[in-house]
Amino acid sequence: MNSEQVSLVQTSFEDVRPIAVVASELFYTRLFVLDTSLRPLFKGNMADQGRMLMSMLSSAVGGLTRLDTLAPVLRNLGARHVAYGVRDEHYETVGSALLWTLEQGLGDKFTPAVREAWTLAYGLLSGTMQAGAREASQVVPV
């Protein structure tokens, strides 16, 4: 990602903040439409889950300018998601739900350039999480 793309992601996320509750509801509704088998992975209160999602996205979006600090956090998050039952193919579904949610929430502000920037950002974030998941899966407890 170049600095302009990082800026597009960060600026557009500022437009999502005021609608964070609605955005998280849209996201999870879309996620479960795309793959109903994901619903059982979410055992807690969905409002709490939505707040955690938005908090994680906020940290990740802010961290795009500090990848050396962000990457270990994402790898750890990916490792934890293995225990929740998350598999590689779920990341693609999450990405689709995220982009759809951003399109709904941002409307005309979700330009092709913003879409491309978010696609690259999600690829970077999810790829790092998946690397952490693979690392965790290779660790054999003693």
C-alpha positions as CSV (number, residue, x, y, z in Angstrom):
1,M,0.0,0.0,0.0
2,N,1.2,3.4,-0.8
3,S,0.8,6.5,1.5
4,E,-2.2,7.8,-0.5
5,Q,-4.0,4.5,-0.1
6,V,-3.3,4.4,3.6
7,S,-4.7,8.0,3.8
8,L,-7.8,6.9,1.9
9,V,-8.5,4.1,4.3
10,Q,-7.8,6.2,7.4
11,T,-9.9,9.1,6.1
12,S,-12.8,6.9,5.0
13,F,-12.8,5.1,8.4
14,E,-13.4,8.5,10.0
15,D,-16.6,8.7,8.1
16,V,-17.6,5.2,9.4
17,R,-17.0,6.1,13.1
18,P,-20.3,8.0,13.5
19,I,-22.2,5.1,12.2
20,A,-20.1,2.4,13.9
21,V,-23.1,0.6,15.5
22,V,-25.0,0.5,12.3
23,A,-21.9,-0.5,10.4
24,S,-21.2,-3.4,12.7
25,E,-24.8,-4.6,12.4
26,L,-24.7,-4.4,8.7
27,F,-21.4,-6.3,8.7
28,Y,-22.6,-9.2,10.8
29,T,-25.9,-9.4,9.0
30,R,-24.0,-9.6,5.6
31,L,-21.5,-12.0,7.0
32,F,-24.1,-14.5,8.1
33,V,-26.0,-14.1,4.7
34,L,-22.8,-14.9,2.9
35,D,-22.0,-17.9,5.1
36,T,-24.5,-19.1,7.6
37,S,-22.0,-21.7,9.0
38,L,-20.1,-18.7,10.6
39,R,-23.0,-17.8,13.0
40,P,-22.1,-20.5,15.6
41,L,-18.6,-19.1,15.9
42,F,-20.1,-16.0,17.6
43,K,-21.3,-17.1,21.0
44,G,-21.4,-13.7,22.8
45,N,-23.5,-10.7,22.7
46,M,-23.5,-9.3,19.1
47,A,-23.5,-5.7,20.3
48,D,-20.4,-6.4,22.2
49,Q,-18.9,-8.3,19.2
50,G,-19.7,-5.2,17.1
51,R,-17.9,-2.9,19.5
52,M,-14.9,-5.2,19.4
53,L,-14.9,-5.3,15.6
54,M,-15.0,-1.5,15.4
55,S,-12.2,-1.2,18.0
56,M,-10.0,-3.7,16.2
57,L,-10.6,-2.0,12.9
58,S,-9.8,1.4,14.4
59,S,-6.5,0.0,15.8
60,A,-5.7,-1.7,12.5
61,V,-6.5,1.3,10.4
62,G,-4.5,3.6,12.7
63,G,-1.6,1.1,12.6
64,L,-1.3,1.1,8.8
65,T,1.4,3.7,9.2
66,R,3.2,1.6,11.8
67,L,3.3,-1.9,10.3
68,D,6.2,-3.0,12.4
69,T,4.1,-2.4,15.5
70,L,0.8,-3.6,14.0
71,A,2.1,-6.9,12.5
72,P,2.8,-8.8,15.8
73,V,-0.6,-7.8,17.1
74,L,-2.3,-9.1,14.0
75,R,-0.3,-12.3,14.1
76,N,-1.4,-12.8,17.7
77,L,-5.0,-12.1,16.8
78,G,-4.9,-14.6,13.9
79,A,-3.4,-17.2,16.3
80,R,-6.3,-16.6,18.8
81,H,-8.9,-16.9,16.0
82,V,-7.7,-20.5,15.3
83,A,-9.1,-21.5,18.7
84,Y,-12.4,-19.9,17.7
85,G,-12.7,-22.2,14.7
86,V,-11.7,-19.6,12.1
87,R,-10.3,-21.1,8.9
88,D,-8.5,-19.5,5.9
89,E,-11.6,-19.5,3.7
90,H,-13.4,-17.4,6.3
91,Y,-11.1,-14.5,5.7
92,E,-12.4,-14.1,2.2
93,T,-16.0,-14.1,3.4
94,V,-15.1,-11.5,6.0
95,G,-13.4,-9.3,3.4
96,S,-16.5,-9.5,1.2
97,A,-18.8,-8.5,4.1
98,L,-16.4,-5.7,5.1
99,L,-16.3,-4.2,1.6
100,W,-20.1,-4.5,1.2
101,T,-20.5,-2.8,4.6
102,L,-18.2,0.1,3.7
103,E,-20.0,0.5,0.4
104,Q,-23.4,0.7,2.2
105,G,-22.1,3.0,4.9
106,L,-20.0,5.4,2.9
107,G,-22.3,5.6,-0.1
108,D,-20.9,8.0,-2.8
109,K,-17.7,8.3,-0.7
110,F,-16.9,4.7,-1.5
111,T,-15.2,5.5,-4.7
112,P,-13.2,3.0,-6.8
113,A,-10.0,4.4,-5.3
114,V,-11.4,3.9,-1.7
115,R,-12.5,0.4,-2.6
116,E,-9.1,-0.5,-3.9
117,A,-7.3,1.0,-0.9
118,W,-9.6,-1.0,1.5
119,T,-9.1,-4.1,-0.6
120,L,-5.4,-3.8,-0.3
121,A,-5.6,-2.9,3.5
122,Y,-7.8,-5.9,4.2
123,G,-5.5,-8.2,2.2
124,L,-2.5,-7.0,4.3
125,L,-4.3,-7.3,7.6
126,S,-5.9,-10.6,6.9
127,G,-2.8,-12.0,5.4
128,T,-0.8,-11.1,8.5
129,M,-3.5,-12.7,10.7
130,Q,-3.5,-15.8,8.6
131,A,0.3,-16.0,9.0
132,G,-0.2,-15.9,12.7
133,A,-2.8,-18.6,12.5
134,R,-0.4,-20.8,10.5
135,E,2.4,-20.2,13.0
136,A,0.1,-21.1,15.9
137,S,-1.1,-24.3,14.2
138,Q,2.5,-25.4,13.8
139,V,3.3,-25.1,17.5
140,V,2.9,-28.5,19.1
141,P,2.2,-28.4,22.9
142,V,4.5,-30.4,25.1
